[in-house]
Every structure is written in structure tokens, then in C-alpha cells.
Amino acid sequence: MKGDLGQRIEHLAQWLYESTYLVVFTGAGVSTESGLPDFRGPDGIWTRQGKGLPPPPMQRPWSEVDPNVGHYAIRALQDLGKLKFLISQNVDNLHLKSGIRPELLAELHGNITKMRCQRCGATVDKATGASRCSCGGRLVPSVVDFGQPLPEKDLGESFYHSERCDLFVVVGSSLVVTPAADMPAVALKAKVKLVIINRGETPLDQHAHLRFHEGAGEVLPRAVALLKQKMRG
């Protein structure tokens, strides 16, 4: 769907209003406004790596990075009772920091602040300093490296909700890292409306029912504000 930004935001707000099973999928692009680098942008981690350059310098330590208006707009969808599930490729902990409830979130690539039990898959805050889970299993860093399998529980829940939603909104992902990027394809197969908010191109652009090349901070807060108006009647 084409049109100026205001028209597209109005369409998104209407679809959010009508939705009874909203799933949001986020990638590194949702966190760039917090000062974190993306992967495939002009100065992204992988773009620089391909040029033989080191990763872009961090403006401040990970622990001091705060959620931005895009994160808080997604949190608002949760608080309005609209968000059914949130799938994230990010390891930056910013969704939880923004107030997303853990039971609504699948962190497919782990979380830099958490350890994962090798036996039962439970996650524990690194700050506890624990080396063993309550089940007796060994705790290891939860962040998934290339070639490692994704956490079964998070992956299973992501597929489950992607198959059942009526609106799937991608925010800040290039949709090229699988199996995480398979989720919107699963939703499309289920005849779901697909919205993509991402500055760069994605393999699913031609299939999106609504496409934003603007950043999350330009789109989501305005869409949520309109949604609130509609919900107030």
C-alpha cells in the first residue's frame, strides 16, 4: 500500500485497532535510535565487516543504553491490550527494560544480561552471579552465536504465534537471518496482513501489505497515538 506517511500511519492505526491477535517482530533497527549499531545499514556491523573495518564504536556501555520511543510505543501496545506476542532478534535487553512482560517476549538470539540453563532452558539474570540453575543444570551465556541452535522454547512460541496472528508487524529487521526471519513468511502463509517498518530493503517487501521506509521512531508513536484516539471512540 502506497501513500504519504500520514496516510500509511492512519492505515496502520486502523489495522492495530481492528486486530485481535497482533504479533510484533523486531530487529536491530528498532534500537539504532538508542545509539546501538544495526547490522546492514551504511555503517552497520556487517557492512563494516565486509569492508574490513572494525565494528562502529559504542557511544556508551551496553548497560547504560536506554529504550527509545519505538520501544516504548511497543510497550504501549502491550499496555493497551493489543500486543499478543513480541518476537525479537535483539540481545540488548531494551524490550524488557521498556517494560515488556517476559511472558509476551521471545528473544531468539538471547539476551546479554542473562544466562541460560543447559538442562532446562530457563534464563537467570547474570547479576545473580549464579553458575547453576535451580534444576542443577549449568548456566551459560544466553546469547546465541552463529551456528548455534536457537532456544527451543522461544523458537516454538514464535512459530505458534506467527501462525495464529491476524496482523504481523516487522520493525527494524532486514529479514535475512533465518530461522528468525522465517516468522513473517509463516504469517503470510496464514493469510495475515504484513506490515514492514525498516529503512533498508527486505526480501518480503513485495509481499508487504503496508511498507514504511521510515524509522520506528517516526512511525510507531504516531500510530499508537491514533490508536488510542480510536479506542477512546
N, C-alpha and C positions, 0 to 999 in steps of 0.2 A: 504494500500500500504506500503510495507516494503522497505528497502534500507538504506544506510548510511545517516547521517544527511544532507550532501551536496546534495545528490540525492533528498531527500524529500523536501528540501528547493527549489531546482530547479523546482520540480513539483508544489509546492505552488506558486512560482513566475509566472509560466506559466498559472496556473488557475486564478490567480489575473489579469494577462494580458488579458486573454480571457473573463473574467467576465464583464457583463454589469449591474449586479444588486447584488452587494456584501453587505451582512449583517454580521456584527461582533457582537459577544456576549461575554461579559467579566464578570469574577467573581473575587474574592479576590486575586487569584493567579497572576493577572496582576500587582497588587500593592505591592507584597511582596518585590520586588527589590527597592521599595521606603522606606522600613523599616516598613511597616504595616504587621500585622499578617494575615495569612489566617485562614480558619476555620477547615479544616480536615487534614492538614498536621501533621507531627510528633509533632510539638509544636503549633498547631493551637488552636484557641479559644475553639472550641467544643471538640477537642481531650483532652485538658487540663481539660475542664469542666467534661468530663467523668471520669477523674482520681481524681476528687475532688480538682483540682488545680485552682487558680485564673487565669484570662487572662494574657498572657505574657505582661510584662511592655512595654510601648511605649518608643521608643528611643527619641522622641521629640513630642511636641504638634501637634495635627492634622493640625492646621493652618500653621505649618511650613514644612509640608511634601510636597515634590515636585514630579511631574511626572517623570517617568523613561523612558529609551529608548523604552520600549514596548508601553507606552502611546504615545510617540512621533512618533513611527512607524505607529500607527493607525491614528494619526493626518496627517501623510504624505500621507496615502491612501486617506484621505479626500481632501488634497490639490492637489493630482494628479487627482481628479475627479473620483476616483474609489469607494469610500465608499458611499453607498446609505443610510445606516442606521446603527446606533450603539445602541445595547441593553446592559444595564449594570445592574448587581445585586449590584454594589458597591455604597456606600453612601459617599465616601471620597472626592468627588469633583475634583478628579485628571484629569478626561477626559476634563472637562470644563477648568481647569487650563492649560491643554496642548494646548488648542486652538480649541477643537471640537466645532462646531457651535451648539447652543442649539436645533435648529430645526431638527438636524440629530440624536439627542440623546434621548433615553427613559431611565430614571433612575427608574427602577421598585421598588426599595426599598427606594427611596427618596434620600436626599442629606443633609448632616449635616450642610451646610451653608445656607439652605433655609427653609422658612416657606411655608405652603400650605393653600390656602383658602378653608374652609369647604363648601362654597357655590358653587364657580365656578371652583375650582381645580387649579387655577393659582398659580404659585410659586413666592415668593418675597424673596430677599436677607435678611437674618437675620440682617445684618449690618444696614439696614434702621431703625430698631427699631420699625417698624410699628406693630400694633396689629390688624388692619383692612385692608382688601383688598379694592381696588378702587370700587369694586361692593358692598361694605358694609359688606361682609362676614367676619367671624372671622378667623384670621390666627393662625395656629397651626404648630408645628414642622412637617416637611415633611417626616422624617424617619419613615418607616413602621415597627411596632413591630410585633412579632409573633401573628398570629390570626387576624391581621387587614387586610382588603382588600387592594390590590394593587391599585395605582392610575389608574382610568379608561382610561384616555387619553393615558398614557404611555403603558398600557397593550394592548389596542386596536391597537395602532400603531405598537407594537411589533408583534402581530399576523398578521397584514396586511402585513408587510414587509417580515416576515418569510415565508409566503405563496407564495410570488411573486419573491423571490430572485433566483439567479442561482448558488450562492456559499455562504455557511454559515460557518463562521469560529468561533469556540469556543476558547476563550483564558482564561485560569486560572480559570475554573469552574469545580466543581465535578459533576455538573448536577443532583443534588439530591433534591434541594429546588424547589418545584413547587408552583405556576404555571410558575414561570420564566423559569425553566428547561424544560418546555414543548415546548419551541420555536424551538430547534433543531429537535425535533420529528416531529413538524409541517413541517419543511423544508424537512425532509426525506420523509415524506408522499407525498410531492410535487415533489419527484424525484430529489432533489437538491444534489450537491456534498457537503459532510460534512467533514470539517477539524477540528480536536480537538488538541489543544495545551495545555496540562495540565500534571503536574508532576505525580499526582495521577490517579488512575483508575476512570473511569466514567461508568455509565450503558449503554452508547451508543458506547463504544469502538469498539465492534464487527461490528457496522454499519458504522463506520467512513471510508471514502474513503482514508484519509490520517491522520496518527496519529503521534504526537510528544509527547514524554515524557519529552522533554527538556523544560526549562523555556521560557517565552515570549521574554525575552531579548536576548536569544540565537538564536531565530528563526526569529522573525518579522523584525528586522533591516536588516538582510541579505536578506530576501525575498523581502523587499521593494527596496533594492539597485539593486537587479537583475531585478525587475520590471521596475525600472527607465531606466536601460540599454535597455530592450526590447522596451520600449515606445519611446526611442530615435532612435531605429532602428539600 
